[in-house]
Amino acid sequence: MSDEPAIAVAARYFGVPVTEFVEPLDRFEQGDELRLHYLDWGTEGLPPLVFLHGGGQNAHSWDLVALALRLDYHVLSVDLPGHGDSAWSEDGMYTPQNTAREVAGLFQRVGLGRFVLAGMSMGGSTSIAYAGDHHYTTLAGLIIVDVGPEIRPEGVNQIRTIIQSQMDVEYDSIDQAIDVTRAHNPQRPREVSASRMPHNLRQLPSGKWVWKYDNRFRRRDAQPSPERNRVPNRLELWDDVRKISCPALVLRGERSKVLLAEDAQKLAGSLPRGEWVEVPGAGHSVQTDNPAALAAEIRRFLRKIGY
């Protein structure tokens, strides 16, 4: 058996240029009301770059992107409320607005000053809501990954079906969970799937393993919306979008069925200083499908805005 770190196997598979493999520091800080967990990639003093993950994921979904960028930026990746090792909301209401308030409290207590915020899916909606209130005080730039105020129900439903099939499932082992999830992406090497799985599960007193997030947010999302292409609490995100004055990059996965090209174009056009780019070979979860290309586009954008 090789002693090579699992993350190194994944980096080689995806072609992510990494000069040094390190483990991030686990840190906890109070949000607005909840205690939140985040990963600090250990390069304090460099320009801060903060990542927010998608629903059902956690801060470790950004590991490869963080490794690719950490030598130039002070990279932090946050477990959103109800995910990873962060606290769960009492009422299970994880709207973009509620979640933005929580991370705003964390950012203030960490003392980031001006920083660039990047969010994917649920994290992207949270980033938009946060930027609507804070773009003029704290944000040097905003990166929105495969989400917007309007998303396509067909793509959302496909992802929701997969995640809901995992809700309340108890696995006998981490290996069993890897086998089950690989059925959705069998061409990906098992070693790559194995590099992420320990971060995605928590062990119950019974010894069984379950997914490491509060699945109430998915049950609420499952309620049908009367408006096509919209889900509750998204309409007001358009108001936030139009207030965002900092440079903004919209990134769309080339194969995404959640955010189509015309949606990305509309979103970028509504941002006062927006642009949009497609990441090749990626679906909705861009940072786990093509982290090398995503990191390259983020680096290009940051250099363009002089960050």
TIMAR-33712 format. One record per residue: x, y, z of N, C-alpha, C in turn; residue in one letter. Coordinates in steps of 0.001 Angstrom, whole numbers, padded with zeros to 6 digits, always signed. Each point is the difference from the previous one (the first is absolute). Layout:
XYZXYZXYZA
...
This chain:
+000848-001201+000000-000848+001201+000000+000878+001244+000000M
-000317+000966-000823+000783+001213-000103-000227+000895+001204S
+001078+000723+000412-000108+000962+001088-000386+001379-000528D
-000244+000112-001288-000346+001277-000594-001337+000490+000563E
-000076+001274+000404-001272+000518+000530-001114-000130-001031P
-001212-000282+000489-001136-000144-000907-000221+001263-000815A
+000234+001159+000609-000204+001258-000713+001001+000139-001144I
+001197-000582+000154+000991+000044-001074-000442-000852-001174A
-000629-001137+000271-000533-000860-001064-001065+000765-000780V
-000891+000681+000726-001057+000765-000651+000575+001153-000811A
+001012+000685+000535+000606+001125-000721+000626-000470-001305A
+000662-001140+000024+000613-000523-001225-001068-000397-001013R
-001064-000594+000455-001079-000415-000903-000620+001206-000703Y
-000207+001087+000731-000654+001182-000562+000987+000973-000647F
+001279-000273+000118+000994+000893-000588+000133+001318+000735G
-000199-000018+001301+000129+001219+000799+001459+000198+000381V
+000586+001139-000372+001403+000242+000341+000160+000338+001473P
+000638-000877+000734+000210+000205+001434+001475-000216+000295V
+000634+000997+000619+001424-000127+000320+000229-000529+001412T
-001011+000110+000846+000151-000439+001387-001347-000489+000525E
-000046-001220+000482-001224-000548+000568+000004+000220+001510F
-000985+000745+000459-000128+000288+001429-001438-000273+000427V
-000193-000170+001284-001339-000124+000558-000447+001363+000507E
-001239+000381-000241-000476+001281+000523-000189-000063+001510P
-000018+001173+000617-000253+000105+001428-001502+000062+000234L
-000495-000800+000939-001414+000041+000374-000212+001115+001014D
-000904+000903-000317-000275+001110+000914-001510+000145+000193R
-000371+000548+001137-001404+000266+000316-000133+001455+000423F
-001114+000616-000400-000281+001381+000386-001502+000195+000030E
-000445+000926+000797-001416+000289+000099-000472+000769-001227Q
-001118-000458-000584-000643+000776-001044-000944+001002+000635G
-001089+000322-000681-000974+000920+000581-000641-000627+001238D
-000425-001269-000119-000581-000718+001138+000619-001377+000192E
+000544-000585-001055+000471-001378+000038+001535-000076+000004L
+000515-001054+000600+001439-000252-000020+000350-000671-001331R
+000903+000629-000741+000344-000476-001331+001433-000529-000045L
+000184-001002-000821+001319-000593-000230+000536+000468-001344H
+001308+000247-000062+000609+000331-001286+001413-000551-000066Y
+000489-000132-001214+001350-000484-000252+000895+001185-000353L
+001138+000062+000639+000989+001050-000259+001225-000676-000617D
+000324+000398-001240+001072-000659-000732+001382+000553+000315W
+000089+000813+001064+001279+000255+000633+000912+001013-000645G
-000521+000929-000778+000872+001012-000603-000507+001394+000374T
-000202+000206+001290-000481+001283+000503+000976+001100-000365E
-000534+001164-000334+000815+001120-000427-000109+000259-001487G
-000384-001034-000764-000261+000161-001421-001438+000500-000193L
-000348+000490-001192-001365+000480-000227-001025-001100+000278P
-001028+000279+000800-000962-001044+000368-000921-000387-001158P
-000241-001312-000112-000896-000579-001001-000849-001033+000720L
-001317+000209+000023-000905-000828+000800-000936-000782-000912V
-000154-001305+000274-000850-000874-000797-001193-000496+000817F
-001178-000007-000649-001213-000569+000569-000492-001122-000908L
-000323-001142+000562-000332-001208-000756-001482-000071-000352H
-000374-001028-000727-001386-000234-000395-000760-000816+001028G
-001314-000084-000182-000847-000754+000906+000342-001477+000011G
+000063-000585+001193+000347-001406+000151+001493-000258-000060G
+000801+001039-000227+001456-000127-000031+000570+000557+001306Q
+001290+000251+000005+000636+000639+001145+001271+000701-000454N
+000701+000617+000923+001164+000818-000332+001063-000776-000768A
+000095-001301+000220+001039-000793-000663-000257-000181-001493H
-001179+000356-000494-000234-000116-001447+000916+000936-000778S
+000578+000995+000671+000901+000964-000643+001473-000363+000170W
+000316-001160+000557+001386-000314+000365+000985+000158-001159D
-000325-000541-001160+000941+000052-001121+000173+001427-000516L
-001081+000749-000062+000094+001403-000411+000829+000786+001014V
-000232-000276+001281+000751+000688+001050+001491-000304-000095A
+000344-001255-000238+001411-000368-000133+000655+000696-001183L
-000763+000179-001072+000549+000645-001192+000231+001496+000202A
-000726+000615+000952+000046+001459+000149+000636+000477+001299L
+000255-000897+000922+000366+000410+001351+001345+000720+000103R
+000901-000199-000924+001290+000670+000088-000079+001468-000403L
-001092+000385-000637-000184+001398-000402-001084+000712+000798D
-000833-000771+000713-001116+000591+000734-000167-000688+001354Y
-000557+000746+000944-000354-000600+001286-001376-000627-000167H
-000031-001291-000260-001225-000697-000362-000711-000524+001249V
-001283+000351+000092-000883-000537+001027-001191-000650-000691L
-000460-001120+000547-001172-000685-000541-000934-000316+001159S
-001242+000448-000122-000936-000026+001123-001001-001146-000144V
-000263-000690+001108-001156-000901+000087-001230+000863+000251D
-000919+000039-000950-001212+000784+000186-000840-000569+001147L
-000880+000795+000594-000868-000519+001058-000728-001265-000450P
-000046-000987+000898-000665-001259-000318+000835-000941-000830G
+001261+000317-000227+000876-000819-000839+001348-000220+000692H
+000643-001106-000352+001313-000279+000549-000011-000003+001509G
+000914+000762+000593+000122+000063+001452-000594+001276+000577D
-000740+000744-000806-000692+001183+000506-001307-000389+000692S
-000479+000889+000876-001231-000264+000743-001210+000010-000931A
-001044-000671+000449-001258-000055-000744-000958+001060+000522W
-000774+000559-000898-001041+000943+000366-001115-000720+000757S
-000576+000664+000983-001098-000609+000751-001220-000238-000877E
-000279+000934-000913-001207-000128-000814+000252-000628-001370D
+001265-000282-000329+000305-000625-001281-000205+000915-001190G
-000041+001303+000217-000216+000954-001083+001346+000514-000506M
+000471-000562-001087+001301+000374-000553-000189+000804-001286Y
-000685+001115+000101-000190+000854-001161+001297+000747-000286T
+000173+000506-001223+001201+000804-000287+000160+001164+000962P
-001109+000620+000367+000066+001166+000864+000421-000389+001427Q
-000580-001079+000530+000372-000455+001346+001454-000441+000051N
+000407-000745-001015+001370-000499-000026+000989+001145-000173T
-000359+001001-000807+000874+001163-000180+000218+000740+001315A
-001031+000102+000813+000165+000659+001298+000977-000767+000888R
-000084-001337-000042+000914-000798+000823+001455+000187-000434E
+000260-000112-001292+001393+000122-000451+000499+001429+000167V
-000888+000984-000075+000419+001386+000226+000545+000160+001417A
-000657-000657+000963+000491+000044+001372+001366-000643+000125G
+000185-001124-000688+001304-000677+000026+001072+000882-000621L
-000279+000581-001179+001002+000832-000683+000426+001163+000889F
-000951+000592+000705+000323+001137+000858+000896-000430+001151Q
-000304-001149+000601+000791-000444+001149+001380-000488-000402R
+000113-000570-001188+001321-000431-000483+000859+001211-000339V
-000629+001127-000347+000737+001219-000295+000673-000019-001357G
-000756-000366-001025+000594-000142-001331+000350+001327-000656L
-000673+001077+000342+000178+001239-000753-000641-000148-001369G
+000656+000488-001044-000509-000183-001349+000460-001346-000545R
-000910-000714-000670+000319-001330-000486-000824-000301-001240F
+000337-001106-000664-000782-000506-001123-000786-001204+000485V
-001283-000029-000355-000900-001075+000413-000426-000805-001216L
+000124-001323+000104-000414-000902-001077-000962-001029+000561A
-001130-000199-000686-000980-000973+000471-000599-000778-001143G
-000241-001299+000247-000585-000883-001006-001392-000440+000458M
-000975+000052-000896-001355-000479+000257-000577+000660+001255S
-000316-000759+001048-000503+000595+001232+000959+001075+000514M
+001284-000277-000088+000998+000985+000415+000018+001215-000906G
-000314-000188-001285-000082+001121-000919-001182+000894+000300G
-001148-000603+000308-001172+000787+000389+000274+000769+001282S
+000663-000656+000944+000393+000671+001240+000934+001171-000292T
+000934-000208-000932+000955+001055-000353-000704+001201-000613S
-000997-000252-000856-000762+001101-000594-000715+000786+001084I
-000659-000713+000917-000725+000671+001085+000957+000794+000882A
+001172-000570+000296+000993+000714+000795+000500+001232-000745Y
+000308-000156-001276+000559+001105-000780-000989+001143-000148A
-001281-000317-000045-000991+001056-000114+000067+000992+001136G
+000406-000465+001185+000089+000872+001176+001412+000502+000280D
+001023-000729-000482+001373+000292+000427+000964+000309-001139H
-000478+000070-001240+000901+000165-001135+000840+001268+000093H
-000526+001020+000642+000693+001285+000034+000926+000131+001208Y
-000042-000933+000920+000826+000104+001200+001080-001073+000092T
-000296-001218-000413+000956-001084+000249+000477-000716-001253T
-000750+000036-001085+000331-000853-001136+000869+000696-001037L
+001144-000625-000279+000842+000434-001111-000448-000660-001296A
-000740-001090+000104-000489-000713-001172-000949-001099+000418G
-000823-000447-000951-000993-001045+000245+000063-001016-001129L
-000024-001290+000366+000014-001092-000979-001207-000882+000272I
-000881-000125-000997-001245-000758+000128+000097-001225-000901I
-000090-001183+000589+000237-001232-000747-001309-000765-000200V
-000459-000048-001240-001107-000828-000475-001287+000162+000790D
-000373+001233+000202-001279+000286+000655-000366+001442-000300V
-001246+000339+000232-000469+001361-000168-001383+000126+000585G
-000594+001185-000063-001368+000157+000496-000998-000906-000720P
+000299-000340-001253-000865-000911-000758+000814-001226-000401E
-000506-001173+000370+000654-001249-000351-001025-000934-000624I
+000477-000990-000735-000877-000863-000768-000509-001173+000830R
-001314-000135+000122-000556-001058+000849+000390-001399-000447P
+000192-000199-001322+000362-001344-000468+001347-000430+000578E
+000975+000906-000056+001318-000327+000546-000013-000123+001501G
-000728+000901+000661-000092-000055+001455-000633-001307+000445V
-001033-000427-000697-000699-001226+000388+000888-001233-000151N
+000862-000012-001020+000917-001132-000162+000936-000118+001197Q
+000567+001130+000406+000910+000000+001146-000756-000327+001282I
-001190+000579+000137-000805-000235+001196-000351-001477+000143R
-000281-000656-001126-000348-001420+000050+001150-000825+000543T
+001216+000334-000447+001175-000731+000481+000200+000219+001497I
-000063+001269+000417+000248+000305+001408-001096-000559+000896I
-001249+000102-000458-001095-000518+000825+000053-001518+000127Q
+000598-000667-000993+000159-001452+000106+000985-000377+001106S
+000826+000973+000408+000982-000254+001057-000515+000384+001381Q
-001078+000757+000045-000516+000471+001279-000456-001172+000861M
+000408+000054+001259-000387-001004+001001+000610-001378-000256D
+000880-000120-001001+000669-001276-000252+001144-000158+001002V
+000099-001165+000590+001084-000311+000927+000888-001066-000639E
+001274+000306-000117+000956-000912-000630+000753-000787+001068Y
+000334-001230-000340+000758-000833+000929+001443+000458+000112D
+000511+000619-001061+001402+000413-000021+000175+001133-001006S
+001145+000664+000074+000338+001025-000988+000145-000635-001376I
+000560-001197-000053+000159-000698-001282-001352-000236-000674D
-001009-000341+000778-001331-000209-000581-000537+001306-000596Q
+000211+001103+000695-000459+001294-000516+000720+000350-001292A
+001277-000305-000084+000757+000252-001231-000594-000806-001148I
-000298-001274+000251-000574-000856-001042-001334+000561-000506D
-000827+000463+000915-001317+000509-000385+000130+001270-000828V
+000838+000929+000426+000124+001270-000721+000697-000169-001341T
+000876-000970-000113+000698-000201-001279-000947-000475-001089R
-001163-000493+000379-000971-000417-001013-000447+001179-000855A
+000100+001226+000546-000381+001186-000756+001144+000514-000870H
+001221-000466+000250+001163+000443-000776+001020-001136-000048N
-000350-001108-000640+000837-001200+000080+001352+000134-000696P
+000126+000960-000933+001266+000123-000716+001086+000652+000853Q
-000385+000652+001065+000987+000634+000870+000678-001060+000858R
+001326+000014+000090+000706-001018+000785-000454-000031+001453P
-000027-001186+000560-000455-000156+001374+000860+000817+000965R
+001300+000084-000282+000896+000741+000888-000397+001471+000098E
-000510+000549-001112-000413+001403+000002-001245+000180+000859V
-000975-000900-000157-001198+000060+000843+000357-000185+001466S
+000949-000898+000255+000395-000291+001379+000678+001191+000660A
+000623+000875-000792+000703+001146+000574-000962+000993+000638S
-001263+000000-000420-000965+000967+000514-000936-000584+001054R
-000272-001284-000109-001096-000576+000783+000141+000148+001509M
+001186-000164+000607+000057+000129+001462-000479+001359+000506P
+000137+001042-000823-000446+001333+000417-001512+000165-000132H
-000640-000883-000742-001422+000148-000296-000909-000753+000955N
+000566-000821+000864-000801-000877+000857+000304+000235+001469L
-000984-000313+000846+000207-000012+001446-000496-001330+000541R
+000635-000458+001056-000337-001304+000557-000985+000152+001155Q
-001030-000831-000022-001004-000018+001052+000477-000857+001171L
-000600+000146+001176+000353-000875+001136-000134-001478-000329P
-000888-000323-000947-000194-001394-000395+001158-000550-000818S
+000889+000874-000453+001094-000410-000881-000298+000215-001469G
-001257+000278-000323-000387+000280-001383+000491+001387-000408K
-000006+000236-001319+000455+001275-000549-001140+000672-000765W
-000132+001327+000155-001021+000771-000711+000648+001248-000580V
-000721+000645-000943+000518+001215-000615+000050+001126+001030W
+001016+000839-000147+000345+000995+001009-000678+001344-000283K
-001305-000003-000066-000733+001252-000146-001418-000180+000516Y
-000631+001120+000290-001373+000020+000472-000909-000120-001220D
-000649-001153-000170-000768-000215-001224-001353+000712+000006N
-000297+000773+001034-001244+000772-000014-000006+001035-001118R
+001179+000507-000378+000012+001000-001066-000424-000627-001322F
+000271-001278-000201-000445-000671-001216-001495-000287+000042R
-000508-000341+001155-001438-000262+000097-000793+001275-000279R
+000505+001125+000458-000692+001261-000279+000114+000344-001480R
+001176-000249-000590+000179+000273-001416-000916-000838-000862D
-000420-001151+000528-000804-000913-000805-001413+000527-000234A
-000395+001040+000745-001334+000549-000200-000063+000692-001358Q
-001028-000298-000812-000075+000575-001337-000182+001507+000040P
+000578+000678-000974-000141+001440-000122-001019+000316-001076S
-000841+000987+000216-000994+000342-001020+000591+000753-001179P
+001259+000442+000115+000588+000790-001068+001111-000783-000680E
-000035-000067-001292+000993-000755-000771+001381+000644+000151R
+000994-000857+000111+001399+000422+000098+000329+000706+001316N
-000922+000010+000961+000271+000697+001239-000359-000886+001187R
+000728+000205+001095-000332-000659+001253-000170+001086+001053V
-000662-000283+001119-000233+001037+001009+001296+000677+000428P
-000089+001308+000307+001081+000834+000479+001001+000386-001087N
-000237-000391-001247+000928+000364-001069-000370+001309-000686R
-001270+000339-000023-000426+001193-000716+000750+001242+000472L
+000159+000131+001312+000657+001196+000510+001498+000016-000282E
+000580-001117-000437+001417+000009-000359+000275+000920-001185L
-001002+000203-000885+000203+000944-001106+000268+001402+000535W
-000662+000378+001073+000260+001310+000598+001429+000088+000513D
+000487-001089+000589+001388-000034+000464+000970+000107-001173D
-000289-000745-001062+000887-000003-001169+000221+001412-000521V
-001055+000757-000109+000098+001333-000610+000721+001001+000898R
+000170-000330+001274+000706+000895+000919+001502-000288+000064K
+000437-001111-000558+001390-000437+000165+000910+000813-000906I
+000827+000837+000597+000860+000897-000779+001414-000520-000192S
+000396-001019+000766+001364-000520-000138+000107-000861-001262C
+001203-000216-000529+000157-000908-001145-000556-001376+000330P
-000690-000611-000973-000645-001292+000249+000191-000926-001184A
+000248-001260+000296+000186-001042-001014-001056-001072+000204L
-000737-000307-001064-000955-001106+000009+000647-001162-000746V
+000107-001132+000668+000593-001197-000589-001078-001063-000161L
-000111-000527-001209-000998-001022-000295+000695-001283-000436R
-000440-001141+000543+000486-001271-000492-000524-000245-001406G
+000863-000359-000913-000381-000173-001407-001169-000960-000167E
-000070-001020+000839-001055-001015-000122-001133+000212+001001R
+000012+001122+000676-000999+000232+001039-001403+000077-000579S
-000937-000638+000696-001410+000114-000348-000748+000869+001018K
+000754+000534+000947-000581+000876+001018+000041+001455-000453V
+001154+000439-000486+000186+001360-000505+000398-000101-001465L
-000904+000363-000889+000284-000057-001426+000791+001236-000429L
+000552-000071-001214+000846+001087-000492-000748+001328-000013A
-001263-000029-000428-000758+001251-000049-000274+000548+001405E
-000103-000895+000987-000192+000445+001376+001269+000669+000532D
+001149-000612-000297+001278+000573+000437+000226+001359-000649A
-000330+000101-001269+000154+001265-000717-000910+001075+000597Q
-001243-000363+000296-000941+000954+000585+000489+000473+001367K
+000484-000932+000800+000493+000360+001328+001197+000933-000104L
+000974-000361-000836+001191+000845-000154-000373+001379-000523A
-000970+000049-000921-000433+001277-000552-000727+000867+000997G
-000578-000606+001030-000711+000744+001033+000930+000499+001094S
+001200-000551+000057+000993+000462+000964+000705+001220-000581L
+000088+001089+000735+000613+001215-000541+001410-000203-000549P
+000752-000929+000582+001380-000260-000472+000194-001510-000167R
-000948-000629-000692+000002-001448-000100+000523-000531-001320G
+000502-001234+000028+000381-000758-001183-000312-001464+000274E
-000066-000803-001039-000262-001420+000219+000873-000858-000896W
+000293-001211+000488+000882-000945-000683-000546-001404+000223V
+000144-000857-001002-000331-001416+000151+001254-000797+000348E
-000139-000927+000924+001094-000904+000363-000220-001312-000729V
+000928-000401-000870-000203-001211-000805-000007-001266+000846P
-000726-000991-000490+000013-001318+000625-000608-000048+001386G
-000825+000984+000342-000572+000050+001341-001512+000092-000081A
-000653-000658+000956-001427+000166+000178-000251+001047+001062G
-001044-000211+000787-000375+000999+001004+001070+000163+001072H
+000549-001104+000483+000999+000062+001077+001374+000247-000615S
+000231+001226-000396+001177+000333-000807+001293-000290+000747V
+000052+000305+001301+001260-000145+000735+000389-001457+000209Q
-000955-000926-000121+000363-001412+000122+000101-000681-001361T
-000552+000609-001049+000072-000583-001341+001268+000409-000754D
+000399+001267+000115+001198+000473-000699+000676+001078+000848N
+000588-000401+001126+000609+000986+000897+001179+000734-000620P
+000732-000641-000900+001156+000664-000609-000433+001191-000850A
-000990-000214-000869-000475+001088-000849-000676+001083+000828A
-000732-000394+001030-000656+000986+000855+001036+000867+000707L
+001022-000622+000564+001051+000762+000677+000687+000959-000969A
+000215-000448-001239+000644+000856-000995-000862+001216-000324A
-001316-000191-000121-000889+001123-000294-000076+000968+001184E
-000006-000543+001208-000007+000860+001183+001279+000825+000055I
+001128-000642-000259+001280+000713+000013+000020+001100-001066R
-000513-000313-001189-000039+000994-001081-000814+001215+000423R
-001176-000252+000575-000878+001084+000421+000659+000842+001090F
+000609-000642+000975+000618+000737+001092+001148+000868-000490L
+000763-000505-000946+001079+000804-000559-000561+001164-000808R
-001091-000236-000697-000629+001039-000811-000454+001177+000858K
-000530-000296+001197-000480+001080+000865+001098+000521+000914I
+001217-000501-000184+001143+000487+000766+000008-000442+001432G
-000500-001210+000234-000092-000514+001364+001094-001019+000257Y
